[in-house]
């Protein structure tokens, strides 16, 4: 079985030769590994793919009724070197239909620990609802010795979300304002319309709400658009959003005893956090903190209530009917909403000082816009 190695590029994947593979391996977009080169990374990927006589790869193909026997070669492409993980795509050649898989790799001790935890959390959440997450097939630690030292790669084989792309807030010179830009490497970067942007953020809010556990207060957190946690497929006017990472799943605010009113407070705090965090991004992915306009608040409220409605039909509600919850939320003034953010501000301050500064600047305005969104929202249209 032949292996060919590539590097992803906007103008098309570049096949790597011996000189290219001798280049240092990047542990982050700007930092070189002290002794590993690209050949080591691709060699570890090859070892992972062939591990246990190819049974790891077969685990991914079985669900598609495909087998290893027809594979003549495997195309391995380095897609992204992130600050924490490295993403590669795997395309087996010679089987009946084209299959593209993903390998997520962690190298640093903290990154390996995080990826191990993510794998377990995503399996746990997929058992609740698999619709919003990529399928993960298997995982393995690969020990890679070199003359200069030994490295341990932790690798996870999963579904490649074909047609899904990262996106970020960016300045649109044609419209002379910031808009959501889809990072479509194949079709070209493009700006989404405001209704499409609304739908992206609504679905993100919906997904997060569906996974919120009203009994234990556990929720997916932290999450951030700037980290590319959600990916988008935008084709033929249809928007589809998926979540590709889960760092933690636990309560954001702890309650000593979970009384009924605590469940209400927990649900309100979840909405407060959701409606604010959904507005935060990094301009062009890595730039200054960005802030979505008030349509994002409306999207968050819609996603929140539609998520609760979906959950109520499958798992029930821990706190009363949705119309009662909406009436309670509508009873708060903008000033009261602003005051209720006090318990969350310490969390924001600890996480990211740049985001925190923007949150403080925008908080009063955001509280007013959230109050307006709740007044305008109708359960009949959700």
Secondary structure, 3 states (H helix, E strand, C coil): CEEEEEECCCCCCEECCHHHHCCEEEEECCEEEEEEEHHHHHHHHHHHHHHHHHHHHHHHHHCCCCCHHHCCEEEEEEEEECCCCEEEEEEEECCCCCCEEEEEEECCHHHHHHHHHHHHHHHHHHHHCHHHECCEEEEEEEEEEECCEEEEEEEEEEECCCCCECEEEEEECCCCEEEEEECCCCCCCEECCHHHHHHHHHHHHHHHHHCCCCCCCEEECCCCHHHCCEEEEEECCEEEEEECCCCCEEECCCCCCCCHHHHHHHHHHHHHHHHHHCCEEEHHHCCCEEECCCHHHHHHHHHHHHHHHHHHHHCCCCCCCHHHHHHHHHCCCHHHHHHHCHHHHHHHHHHCHHHHHHHHHHHHHHHHHHHHHHHHCCHHHC
